[in-house]
Amino acid sequence: MKLKTKRERIRSNVDMTPMIDIVFQLILFFLVSTTFATLPGIKLNLPQSHTSEATSLKGITITADSNGGLYFNDKEVSMAGLGEELLIFDTGTTKKEEFPVSLEADSDVTNGTIVKIFDVIRESGYCVINLRTTAEK
């Protein structure tokens, strides 16, 4: 006589919910902890130089484009407005004489315009001025 025994199959299920939660938390952690470089959205054709040196992007950035536009960091200003912005800018604990100012001028900007910008910067009390260029190829 044959006995029939019922064998129940054991089914295993893998619950993916905890793994998805951990992956999502890792993605959020890396997104929050990543620092992004803030570059100006103004397109320039910077002049080339074979003696240029790297400087930090900290401080004030003044941009002059070929269309006559002038920008204080990301804010569009006039030449008179540039002087006002420089005077009211808070440098924190650093003296104005030691606070870096970067000048980005398109290669088509005239020398006269650059000299006027230099005068406004110096009249506002800043002495450390860097001219941005690209490396010569």
Number of C-alpha atoms within 10 A of each C-alpha: 3 4 5 6 6 6 6 6 6 6 5 6 6 5 8 8 8 9 10 11 11 11 11 11 12 12 11 11 11 10 11 9 8 8 8 7 7 7 9 12 7 11 10 16 15 18 16 14 13 10 9 13 10 9 11 8 13 10 12 17 20 22 24 23 19 15 9 12 13 22 21 19 15 14 11 14 17 13 14 9 14 20 19 14 14 21 15 9 10 11 14 8 7 10 11 19 13 13 18 21 21 20 22 22 24 20 16 15 16 12 11 9 14 15 11 12 20 16 12 18 21 16 13 18 15 19 16 14 18 14 15 21 21 15 14 10 6
